[in-house]
């Protein structure tokens, strides 16, 4: 995988911990609504909700370590998340000021300040990436029988611990340099005030086509460079009391997005609709209306942005410039609001009673201005330069590309249709999703039918390189990806069939599958220390005698469908091998 593809994986994984922020935003937002004066001091319920939300905000670095490790693991297994947590605890403990002072034999007062900030989201993300890579490399390793208990997934946290010891040794010398560089970068932008906020917003939009905006967001929204804009804003009164937040400053990297997402982009959608050819207006109206509603209420903008991003890139640059201007203006006038998920109506309402929200209603006024501005600019640009926005396709395009066929409605039908559009199951190596995007690894990019994907309702198709492709399908991306996995049989190594050559390492797990009644009889395969824990469709098909001949110490039937097979220290590795042979998709 190339550098861009790898950064894509990291960006996707970052959304796992970020997805916890809406929970914090909702709880704290409701808490501030209940008690906007005392911020929990005058209401037990408000205090309960605010403290519950703060529990998430105050532990974001831990969530980043766990979430990134889980998100980057090849099979999204909990063992990877555990390794991420173990690695984070080891690393941050060794990099704590007290540990550094003891190890380096220096007075505590002389320990660089960087080590007092080692428990941040950057370190959490770094730990998560390393833990995931170690999981992907060592989770299938089989040790000698004497150490078989520590094989497979149990081995990963152990290796991660030692890896973190080595990393801590390196970071004791390197971390102050990294930290100071990050702080200098962040403070350089921060010291530019409103101008810096506008520059950040401009690049935030520009990086969306390749999905790398998440990495940029981490610098300004979280505690990578000391800015930590979202957690400090959501912390409200607590952040003010602790000196972490400043009225009129905290939130400037968020506020200006509300006029764009709630008003600007819907104005662009209206312009695209009015510019469409008469025969296409009905089709374009349905697409633009759905995208505009999603943008206004939730702040999910990608379905709308991708509708013109690829066909009119110059127009997208204008959109990025207008976003930068909006964020600059909101920061300049100190019209402040914040969000836990994105800059939609829901987050605006929830943040309005936060003590750090200042003149938030002016963002609506600014939004109305940007609605008109977007409409005029987009309408004029589309007409002047004859841009091929939705509904303005070339007359000589294939008839089927312009057909207003209704996309499949059910998830099963959508999955089958998208599967055909990307070249069938044999062309898929990996299936994943991130908020609004299907993220796919294909064997042959030439087999991906972009026009077919667009006809199915996709907002855009992004070809990152020779094997990585993204299809923007909206908020249902995760569900479509899951349906794709369920209906694909070619995205991973298929189970051997009768008459096919069997690898030597597969002989034993295949024999266990046969003794358990075949793959069709197994619905859940798990392990605990020395036991295979199985859920079967028909316990009568389980051949206990055959299992004992294979080395099992015993077979225990629990209830109507639960069977345990005692196999000793090889249980974890054997269960993993059975799952690999049983499951046709990764």
VEXDREN-2710 file (C-alpha; in Angstrom, 1 decimal):
% VEXDREN-2710
k/r/px/py/pz
1/UNK/0.0/0.0/0.0
2/UNK/1.3/3.5/-0.9
3/UNK/1.7/6.4/1.5
4/UNK/-1.6/8.0/0.5
5/UNK/-3.4/4.7/0.9
6/UNK/-1.9/4.2/4.4
7/UNK/-2.8/7.8/5.4
8/UNK/-6.3/7.0/4.2
9/UNK/-6.4/4.0/6.6
10/UNK/-5.3/6.2/9.5
11/UNK/-7.8/8.9/8.6
12/UNK/-10.6/6.3/8.6
13/UNK/-9.5/4.9/11.9
14/UNK/-9.5/8.3/13.5
15/UNK/-13.2/8.5/13.0
16/UNK/-13.7/5.6/15.4
17/UNK/-12.9/7.6/18.5
18/UNK/-14.2/10.8/17.1
19/UNK/-17.6/9.1/16.7
20/UNK/-17.9/9.1/20.5
21/UNK/-18.0/12.9/20.6
22/UNK/-21.7/13.2/19.7
23/UNK/-22.6/11.3/22.9
24/UNK/-20.6/13.8/24.9
25/UNK/-22.0/16.8/23.0
26/UNK/-25.6/15.6/23.6
27/UNK/-25.2/15.0/27.3
28/UNK/-23.3/18.2/28.0
29/UNK/-25.6/20.2/25.7
30/UNK/-28.7/19.0/27.5
31/UNK/-27.0/19.7/30.8
32/UNK/-26.3/23.3/29.9
33/UNK/-29.9/23.7/28.6
34/UNK/-31.2/22.5/32.0
35/UNK/-28.9/24.7/34.0
36/UNK/-27.5/27.5/31.9
37/UNK/-26.6/29.7/34.9
38/UNK/-25.1/27.3/37.4
39/UNK/-23.8/24.8/34.8
40/UNK/-24.7/21.9/37.1
41/UNK/-24.5/23.7/40.4
42/UNK/-28.2/24.3/40.6
43/UNK/-29.5/21.0/39.2
44/UNK/-28.4/17.5/40.0
45/UNK/-29.7/16.2/36.7
46/UNK/-27.6/18.8/34.8
47/UNK/-24.5/18.0/36.8
48/UNK/-25.1/14.3/36.1
49/UNK/-25.2/14.9/32.4
50/UNK/-22.4/17.3/32.2
51/UNK/-20.1/15.1/34.3
52/UNK/-21.1/12.1/32.1
53/UNK/-20.1/14.0/29.0
54/UNK/-16.9/15.2/30.5
55/UNK/-15.9/11.5/31.2
56/UNK/-15.6/11.1/27.4
57/UNK/-14.0/14.4/26.7
58/UNK/-11.3/14.0/29.5
59/UNK/-10.3/10.6/28.2
60/UNK/-10.0/11.3/24.5
61/UNK/-6.4/10.3/24.3
62/UNK/-7.3/6.8/25.6
63/UNK/-10.2/6.6/23.2
64/UNK/-7.8/7.5/20.3
65/UNK/-5.4/4.7/21.3
66/UNK/-8.2/2.1/21.5
67/UNK/-10.2/3.4/18.5
68/UNK/-7.3/3.7/16.1
69/UNK/-6.0/0.3/17.0
70/UNK/-9.4/-1.2/16.4
71/UNK/-10.1/0.7/13.2
72/UNK/-6.8/-0.2/11.6
73/UNK/-6.9/-3.9/12.5
74/UNK/-7.5/-6.2/9.6
75/UNK/-10.5/-7.9/11.1
76/UNK/-11.8/-5.3/13.5
77/UNK/-11.1/-7.5/16.5
78/UNK/-11.3/-6.5/20.1
79/UNK/-7.9/-7.9/20.8
80/UNK/-6.4/-5.1/18.7
81/UNK/-8.3/-2.5/20.8
82/UNK/-7.0/-4.2/24.0
83/UNK/-3.4/-4.0/22.6
84/UNK/-3.9/-0.3/21.9
85/UNK/-5.0/0.3/25.5
86/UNK/-2.1/-1.8/26.9
87/UNK/0.4/0.1/24.7
88/UNK/-1.0/3.5/25.7
89/UNK/-0.8/2.7/29.4
90/UNK/2.8/1.4/29.1
91/UNK/4.0/4.3/26.9
92/UNK/2.3/7.2/28.9
93/UNK/3.5/5.7/32.2
94/UNK/7.1/5.5/31.0
95/UNK/6.9/9.1/29.6
96/UNK/5.3/10.6/32.7
97/UNK/7.4/13.3/34.4
98/UNK/8.1/11.2/37.4
99/UNK/9.2/8.2/35.4
100/UNK/11.4/10.3/33.2
101/UNK/13.0/12.0/36.2
102/UNK/13.8/8.6/37.8
103/UNK/15.0/6.9/34.6
104/UNK/17.2/9.8/33.5
105/UNK/18.3/10.6/37.1
106/UNK/17.4/14.3/36.9
107/UNK/15.4/16.5/39.3
108/UNK/11.7/16.5/38.6
109/UNK/11.8/20.3/38.0
110/UNK/14.2/19.8/35.1
111/UNK/12.0/17.4/33.2
112/UNK/11.0/19.0/29.9
113/UNK/7.4/20.2/29.9
114/UNK/6.7/18.0/26.9
115/UNK/6.5/15.0/29.2
116/UNK/3.7/16.5/31.1
117/UNK/1.7/16.5/27.9
118/UNK/2.5/12.9/26.7
119/UNK/-1.1/11.8/27.3
120/UNK/-2.6/13.6/24.2
121/UNK/-4.4/12.4/21.1
122/UNK/-1.2/12.4/19.0
123/UNK/0.4/9.8/21.3
124/UNK/-2.9/7.9/21.5
125/UNK/-3.1/7.8/17.7
126/UNK/0.6/6.7/17.4
127/UNK/0.1/4.0/19.9
128/UNK/-3.1/2.8/18.1
129/UNK/-1.3/2.6/14.8
130/UNK/1.6/0.6/16.2
131/UNK/-0.8/-1.8/18.1
132/UNK/-2.8/-2.4/14.9
133/UNK/0.2/-3.2/12.8
134/UNK/1.5/-5.6/15.5
135/UNK/-2.0/-7.2/15.6
136/UNK/-2.1/-7.6/11.8
137/UNK/1.4/-9.1/11.9
138/UNK/1.3/-11.4/14.9
139/UNK/-2.4/-12.3/15.6
140/UNK/-2.1/-15.6/13.7
141/UNK/1.3/-16.7/15.0
142/UNK/1.4/-20.1/16.6
143/UNK/4.0/-20.7/19.3
144/UNK/5.5/-24.0/20.5
145/UNK/3.0/-26.2/22.4
146/UNK/4.6/-25.3/25.7
147/UNK/3.7/-21.7/25.1
148/UNK/0.5/-22.4/23.0
149/UNK/-1.7/-20.5/25.5
150/UNK/0.0/-17.3/24.4
151/UNK/-0.4/-17.8/20.7
152/UNK/-2.5/-15.8/18.3
153/UNK/-4.3/-12.8/19.7
154/UNK/-3.0/-13.3/23.2
155/UNK/0.5/-12.7/21.9
156/UNK/-0.3/-9.2/20.6
157/UNK/-0.6/-7.2/23.9
158/UNK/2.6/-8.8/25.1
159/UNK/4.5/-7.8/22.0
160/UNK/2.9/-4.4/22.1
161/UNK/4.1/-3.9/25.7
162/UNK/7.7/-4.6/24.7
163/UNK/7.4/-2.4/21.6
164/UNK/6.2/0.5/23.7
165/UNK/9.2/0.1/26.0
166/UNK/11.4/0.5/23.0
167/UNK/9.3/3.4/21.7
168/UNK/9.4/5.1/25.1
169/UNK/13.3/4.9/25.1
170/UNK/13.3/6.7/21.7
171/UNK/10.6/9.2/22.6
172/UNK/12.5/10.2/25.8
173/UNK/14.9/12.0/23.4
174/UNK/12.6/12.7/20.4
175/UNK/9.3/13.6/22.0
176/UNK/10.3/17.0/23.2
177/UNK/11.4/17.9/19.7
178/UNK/8.1/16.5/18.2
179/UNK/6.0/18.2/20.8
180/UNK/7.7/21.6/20.4
181/UNK/7.3/21.4/16.6
182/UNK/3.6/20.6/16.9
183/UNK/3.1/23.4/19.4
184/UNK/5.0/25.8/17.2
185/UNK/2.9/24.9/14.2
186/UNK/-0.4/25.1/16.2
187/UNK/0.6/28.3/18.0
188/UNK/1.7/29.9/14.7
189/UNK/-1.8/29.4/13.3
190/UNK/-3.3/30.3/16.7
191/UNK/-1.4/33.5/16.9
192/UNK/-2.8/34.5/13.6
193/UNK/-6.2/34.6/15.3
194/UNK/-9.2/34.8/12.9
195/UNK/-6.9/34.7/9.9
196/UNK/-5.4/31.4/11.0
197/UNK/-8.8/30.0/11.6
198/UNK/-9.8/30.9/8.1
199/UNK/-6.6/29.3/6.6
200/UNK/-7.3/26.1/8.6
201/UNK/-10.9/26.0/7.3
202/UNK/-9.8/26.5/3.7
203/UNK/-7.4/23.5/3.9
204/UNK/-10.0/21.5/5.8
205/UNK/-12.3/21.6/2.7
206/UNK/-9.4/21.1/0.2
207/UNK/-8.3/17.8/1.9
208/UNK/-11.8/16.2/1.8
209/UNK/-11.4/14.7/-1.7
210/UNK/-8.6/12.5/-0.4
211/UNK/-10.0/12.0/3.1
212/UNK/-7.0/13.5/4.9
213/UNK/-8.9/16.3/6.6
214/UNK/-9.2/14.2/9.7
215/UNK/-5.5/14.4/10.3
216/UNK/-5.6/18.2/9.9
217/UNK/-8.6/18.4/12.2
218/UNK/-6.7/16.6/15.0
219/UNK/-4.3/19.5/15.3
220/UNK/-6.9/22.1/15.8
221/UNK/-9.9/20.3/17.3
222/UNK/-7.9/18.1/19.8
223/UNK/-5.0/18.3/22.1
224/UNK/-2.2/17.6/19.6
225/UNK/-0.7/21.1/19.6
226/UNK/-2.3/22.5/22.7
227/UNK/-5.4/23.9/21.0
228/UNK/-8.0/21.2/21.8
229/UNK/-10.9/23.4/20.5
230/UNK/-13.7/20.8/20.6
231/UNK/-13.1/19.3/24.1
232/UNK/-12.4/22.7/25.6
233/UNK/-15.6/24.1/24.2
234/UNK/-17.7/21.1/25.3
235/UNK/-16.1/21.4/28.7
236/UNK/-17.9/24.8/29.1
237/UNK/-17.8/26.0/32.7
238/UNK/-15.2/23.4/33.7
239/UNK/-12.9/24.6/30.9
240/UNK/-13.4/28.2/32.0
241/UNK/-12.7/27.5/35.6
242/UNK/-9.5/25.5/34.8
243/UNK/-8.3/28.2/32.4
244/UNK/-8.4/25.9/29.4
245/UNK/-11.0/28.1/27.5
246/UNK/-11.2/31.7/26.7
247/UNK/-14.4/33.5/25.9
248/UNK/-14.5/34.6/22.3
249/UNK/-11.5/32.4/21.3
250/UNK/-12.4/28.8/22.2
251/UNK/-14.6/27.6/19.4
252/UNK/-13.2/29.8/16.5
253/UNK/-12.2/26.6/14.6
254/UNK/-15.8/25.4/14.7
255/UNK/-18.2/28.4/14.6
256/UNK/-17.8/29.5/11.0
257/UNK/-18.7/26.1/9.6
258/UNK/-22.3/26.5/10.7
259/UNK/-23.2/29.2/8.1
260/UNK/-21.6/27.0/5.4
261/UNK/-23.2/23.6/6.2
262/UNK/-26.6/24.9/7.3
263/UNK/-27.0/27.6/4.6
264/UNK/-24.2/27.9/2.1
265/UNK/-24.2/24.4/0.7
266/UNK/-28.0/24.3/0.5
267/UNK/-27.8/27.5/-1.5
268/UNK/-25.3/25.8/-3.8
269/UNK/-27.8/22.8/-4.1
270/UNK/-30.5/25.2/-5.1
271/UNK/-28.3/26.8/-7.8
272/UNK/-27.4/23.4/-9.2
273/UNK/-31.1/22.5/-9.4
274/UNK/-32.0/25.7/-11.2
275/UNK/-29.0/25.3/-13.6
276/UNK/-30.1/21.7/-14.5
277/UNK/-31.7/21.0/-17.9
278/UNK/-35.5/21.0/-17.8
279/UNK/-35.7/17.3/-18.5
280/UNK/-33.4/16.5/-15.6
281/UNK/-34.8/18.8/-13.0
282/UNK/-37.0/16.2/-11.3
283/UNK/-34.1/13.8/-10.9
284/UNK/-31.7/16.6/-9.7
285/UNK/-34.3/17.9/-7.3
286/UNK/-34.5/14.6/-5.4
287/UNK/-30.7/14.4/-5.1
288/UNK/-30.1/18.0/-4.1
289/UNK/-33.0/18.1/-1.6
290/UNK/-31.8/15.0/0.3
291/UNK/-28.2/16.3/0.3
292/UNK/-29.3/19.8/1.4
293/UNK/-31.4/18.4/4.3
294/UNK/-28.6/16.2/5.5
295/UNK/-26.2/19.2/5.4
296/UNK/-28.6/21.5/7.2
297/UNK/-29.7/19.3/10.0
298/UNK/-26.6/17.1/10.7
299/UNK/-23.7/18.8/9.0
300/UNK/-23.0/15.8/6.7
301/UNK/-21.8/17.6/3.6
302/UNK/-20.0/15.0/1.5
303/UNK/-23.0/13.8/-0.6
304/UNK/-23.5/17.4/-1.7
305/UNK/-19.9/18.3/-2.1
306/UNK/-19.1/15.3/-4.2
307/UNK/-21.9/16.2/-6.5
308/UNK/-19.8/19.0/-8.0
309/UNK/-16.3/18.3/-6.6
310/UNK/-15.2/16.0/-9.4
311/UNK/-17.1/17.6/-12.3
312/UNK/-16.3/21.2/-11.4
313/UNK/-13.1/21.2/-9.3
314/UNK/-12.7/25.0/-9.7
315/UNK/-16.1/25.4/-8.2
316/UNK/-15.0/23.3/-5.3
317/UNK/-12.0/25.5/-4.7
318/UNK/-14.4/28.5/-4.6
319/UNK/-16.4/26.5/-2.0
320/UNK/-13.2/26.0/0.1
321/UNK/-12.4/29.8/-0.2
322/UNK/-15.9/30.7/1.0
323/UNK/-15.6/28.3/3.9
324/UNK/-12.3/30.0/4.9
325/UNK/-14.0/33.4/4.7
326/UNK/-16.9/32.2/6.8
327/UNK/-14.7/30.8/9.6
328/UNK/-12.6/34.0/9.4
329/UNK/-15.7/36.3/9.8
330/UNK/-17.2/34.3/12.6
331/UNK/-13.9/34.3/14.5
332/UNK/-13.4/38.1/13.8
333/UNK/-16.8/39.0/15.2
334/UNK/-16.6/36.4/18.0
335/UNK/-19.8/34.7/17.0
336/UNK/-19.2/31.4/18.6
337/UNK/-20.9/28.0/18.7
338/UNK/-19.4/24.5/18.8
339/UNK/-20.2/20.9/17.8
340/UNK/-19.6/17.3/18.8
341/UNK/-20.3/15.8/15.4
342/UNK/-20.6/18.5/12.7
343/UNK/-21.9/22.0/12.2
344/UNK/-25.6/21.3/11.6
345/UNK/-28.8/22.5/13.3
346/UNK/-28.8/19.8/15.9
347/UNK/-25.3/20.8/17.2
348/UNK/-26.2/24.5/17.0
349/UNK/-29.2/24.1/19.2
350/UNK/-27.3/21.9/21.7
351/UNK/-24.4/24.3/22.0
352/UNK/-26.5/27.5/22.3
353/UNK/-26.7/27.3/26.1
354/UNK/-23.0/26.5/26.5
355/UNK/-21.3/29.3/28.5
356/UNK/-18.7/29.6/25.8
357/UNK/-21.3/30.2/23.1
358/UNK/-21.3/33.9/22.2
359/UNK/-23.9/35.6/19.9
360/UNK/-24.5/32.2/18.3
361/UNK/-27.7/33.5/16.7
362/UNK/-25.6/35.8/14.5
363/UNK/-24.3/32.7/12.8
364/UNK/-27.8/32.2/11.4
365/UNK/-27.7/35.8/10.0
366/UNK/-24.3/35.1/8.5
367/UNK/-25.7/31.9/7.1
368/UNK/-28.5/33.7/5.3
369/UNK/-25.9/35.9/3.7
370/UNK/-23.9/32.9/2.6
371/UNK/-27.0/31.2/1.3
372/UNK/-27.5/34.1/-1.1
373/UNK/-23.7/34.3/-1.8
374/UNK/-23.4/30.6/-2.6
375/UNK/-26.5/30.7/-4.8
376/UNK/-25.3/33.7/-6.9
377/UNK/-21.7/32.5/-7.2
378/UNK/-22.6/28.9/-8.1
379/UNK/-25.4/29.9/-10.5
380/UNK/-23.2/32.4/-12.3
381/UNK/-20.2/30.1/-12.5
382/UNK/-22.2/27.2/-13.8
383/UNK/-23.7/29.3/-16.5
384/UNK/-20.6/31.3/-17.4
385/UNK/-18.3/28.3/-17.7
386/UNK/-20.9/25.7/-18.7
387/UNK/-19.9/23.5/-15.8
388/UNK/-21.2/19.9/-16.0
389/UNK/-22.9/19.8/-12.6
390/UNK/-25.7/17.3/-12.0
391/UNK/-28.4/17.6/-14.6
392/UNK/-26.1/19.3/-17.1
393/UNK/-24.4/16.2/-18.6
394/UNK/-23.2/16.3/-22.1
395/UNK/-25.8/15.5/-24.8
396/UNK/-23.6/12.9/-26.3
397/UNK/-23.2/10.9/-23.1
398/UNK/-24.5/7.4/-23.3
399/UNK/-28.2/7.2/-22.8
400/UNK/-28.0/4.8/-19.9
401/UNK/-25.8/7.3/-18.1
402/UNK/-28.5/9.9/-18.1
403/UNK/-31.4/7.5/-17.4
404/UNK/-33.3/8.5/-14.3
405/UNK/-33.6/5.0/-13.0
406/UNK/-34.5/4.7/-9.4
407/UNK/-31.6/3.1/-7.3
408/UNK/-32.3/-0.1/-5.5
409/UNK/-34.1/0.5/-2.2
410/UNK/-33.2/-2.4/0.1
411/UNK/-29.7/-3.0/1.5
412/UNK/-29.5/-6.4/-0.1
413/UNK/-30.4/-5.0/-3.5
414/UNK/-28.0/-2.0/-3.1
415/UNK/-25.2/-4.3/-2.0
416/UNK/-25.6/-6.6/-5.1
417/UNK/-25.8/-3.6/-7.4
418/UNK/-22.7/-1.9/-6.0
419/UNK/-20.9/-5.3/-6.0
420/UNK/-21.6/-5.5/-9.8
421/UNK/-20.5/-1.9/-10.3
422/UNK/-17.0/-2.6/-8.8
423/UNK/-16.4/-5.6/-10.9
424/UNK/-18.0/-8.4/-8.8
425/UNK/-16.9/-10.2/-5.7
426/UNK/-13.7/-11.6/-7.4
427/UNK/-12.4/-8.0/-7.8
428/UNK/-12.7/-7.1/-4.1
429/UNK/-9.9/-7.5/-1.6
430/UNK/-11.2/-5.3/1.2
431/UNK/-14.4/-3.7/2.1
432/UNK/-14.7/-0.9/4.7
433/UNK/-16.6/2.3/5.3
434/UNK/-16.1/5.7/6.9
435/UNK/-19.1/7.9/7.7
436/UNK/-20.3/8.6/4.1
437/UNK/-17.8/6.5/2.1
438/UNK/-17.3/3.0/1.0
439/UNK/-13.5/2.4/1.1
440/UNK/-12.6/-0.5/-1.2
441/UNK/-9.4/-2.2/-2.2
442/UNK/-9.8/-3.8/-5.7
443/UNK/-7.7/-6.1/-7.8
444/UNK/-8.4/-4.4/-11.1
445/UNK/-9.4/-0.7/-11.1
446/UNK/-10.5/-0.9/-14.8
447/UNK/-13.4/-3.1/-13.7
448/UNK/-14.9/-0.3/-11.5
449/UNK/-17.8/1.2/-13.4
450/UNK/-18.1/4.8/-12.1
451/UNK/-21.1/5.7/-14.2
452/UNK/-23.0/2.7/-12.8
453/UNK/-22.1/3.6/-9.3
454/UNK/-23.4/7.2/-9.9
455/UNK/-26.7/5.8/-11.4
456/UNK/-27.1/3.7/-8.2
457/UNK/-27.2/7.0/-6.2
458/UNK/-23.5/7.5/-5.3
459/UNK/-22.5/11.2/-5.1
460/UNK/-19.0/10.5/-6.3
461/UNK/-16.2/8.0/-7.0
462/UNK/-12.6/8.7/-6.0
463/UNK/-9.8/6.6/-7.4
464/UNK/-6.9/7.2/-5.0
465/UNK/-4.4/4.9/-6.8
466/UNK/-4.3/1.7/-8.8
467/UNK/-6.2/-0.3/-6.1
468/UNK/-7.9/2.0/-3.7
469/UNK/-11.3/3.5/-4.6
470/UNK/-13.9/5.3/-2.5
471/UNK/-17.6/5.6/-3.3
472/UNK/-19.5/8.3/-1.6
473/UNK/-22.9/6.9/-0.7
474/UNK/-24.0/9.1/2.2
475/UNK/-24.6/8.2/5.9
476/UNK/-25.7/4.7/5.1
477/UNK/-22.2/3.8/4.1
478/UNK/-21.5/1.5/7.1
479/UNK/-24.7/-0.5/6.5
480/UNK/-24.0/-0.9/2.7
481/UNK/-20.5/-2.0/3.5
482/UNK/-21.8/-4.6/5.9
483/UNK/-24.3/-5.8/3.3
484/UNK/-21.5/-6.0/0.8
485/UNK/-19.4/-8.2/3.1
486/UNK/-22.4/-10.5/3.6
487/UNK/-23.0/-10.9/-0.1
488/UNK/-19.4/-10.9/-1.3
489/UNK/-17.5/-14.2/-1.6
490/UNK/-14.4/-12.9/-3.2
491/UNK/-13.1/-10.2/-0.9
492/UNK/-11.0/-12.7/1.0
493/UNK/-9.6/-16.2/0.6
494/UNK/-12.5/-18.6/0.2
495/UNK/-12.8/-21.7/2.2
496/UNK/-11.5/-24.8/0.4
497/UNK/-14.0/-26.8/-1.5
498/UNK/-14.2/-30.5/-2.1
499/UNK/-11.5/-31.7/-4.4
500/UNK/-9.5/-28.5/-4.0
501/UNK/-5.9/-28.7/-2.7
502/UNK/-5.6/-28.1/1.0
503/UNK/-2.7/-26.3/2.6
504/UNK/-1.0/-28.3/5.3
505/UNK/-1.8/-25.7/7.9
506/UNK/-5.5/-26.0/7.0
507/UNK/-5.8/-29.7/7.4
508/UNK/-6.3/-29.8/11.2
509/UNK/-8.9/-26.9/11.4
510/UNK/-10.7/-28.4/8.4
511/UNK/-10.9/-31.7/10.2
512/UNK/-12.4/-29.9/13.2
513/UNK/-15.0/-28.2/10.9
514/UNK/-16.0/-31.6/9.5
515/UNK/-16.3/-33.1/13.0
516/UNK/-18.4/-30.2/14.1
517/UNK/-21.0/-30.8/11.4
518/UNK/-19.5/-28.7/8.6
519/UNK/-19.2/-24.9/8.1
520/UNK/-22.9/-24.6/7.6
521/UNK/-23.5/-25.9/11.2
522/UNK/-21.3/-23.2/12.8
523/UNK/-22.7/-19.8/13.5
524/UNK/-20.3/-18.6/16.3
525/UNK/-16.7/-19.7/16.8
526/UNK/-14.8/-18.4/19.8
527/UNK/-12.3/-19.5/22.3
528/UNK/-11.5/-19.1/26.0
529/UNK/-8.2/-20.3/27.4
530/UNK/-8.4/-24.0/26.6
531/UNK/-11.9/-24.3/25.1
532/UNK/-13.5/-23.8/21.7
533/UNK/-16.8/-22.1/22.4
534/UNK/-19.3/-22.8/19.6
535/UNK/-22.8/-22.0/18.7
536/UNK/-24.2/-24.7/16.3
537/UNK/-27.4/-25.1/14.3
538/UNK/-27.8/-28.8/15.2
539/UNK/-25.8/-30.3/18.1
540/UNK/-26.6/-33.8/16.8
541/UNK/-24.3/-33.2/13.9
542/UNK/-21.3/-32.7/16.2
543/UNK/-19.2/-35.9/16.3
544/UNK/-17.7/-36.1/19.7
545/UNK/-15.7/-39.2/18.9
546/UNK/-14.1/-37.7/15.9
547/UNK/-13.2/-34.6/18.0
548/UNK/-11.5/-36.8/20.6
549/UNK/-9.6/-38.6/17.8
550/UNK/-8.3/-35.1/16.8
551/UNK/-6.9/-34.5/20.3
552/UNK/-9.8/-32.9/22.1
553/UNK/-9.9/-33.7/25.9
554/UNK/-13.7/-33.5/26.1
555/UNK/-16.9/-32.2/24.5
556/UNK/-19.5/-30.3/26.6
557/UNK/-23.0/-29.6/25.3
558/UNK/-24.6/-26.6/27.0
559/UNK/-28.3/-26.0/26.1
560/UNK/-29.8/-26.5/22.7
561/UNK/-27.1/-24.9/20.5
562/UNK/-23.9/-24.3/22.6
563/UNK/-21.0/-26.7/22.5
564/UNK/-17.6/-26.4/24.1
565/UNK/-14.6/-28.5/22.9
566/UNK/-11.6/-28.7/25.3
567/UNK/-8.4/-28.6/23.1
568/UNK/-5.9/-27.1/25.5
569/UNK/-3.5/-24.2/24.7
570/UNK/-4.2/-24.2/21.0
571/UNK/-7.8/-23.1/21.4
572/UNK/-7.3/-19.5/20.4
573/UNK/-5.2/-20.3/17.3
574/UNK/-7.5/-23.1/16.3
575/UNK/-10.6/-20.9/16.6
576/UNK/-9.0/-18.2/14.4
577/UNK/-8.1/-20.8/11.8
578/UNK/-11.7/-22.1/11.8
579/UNK/-13.1/-18.6/11.4
580/UNK/-10.7/-17.9/8.6
581/UNK/-11.7/-21.0/6.7
582/UNK/-15.4/-20.5/7.5
583/UNK/-15.7/-16.8/6.7
584/UNK/-15.4/-15.7/3.0
585/UNK/-14.9/-12.0/3.6
586/UNK/-12.5/-9.8/5.4
END
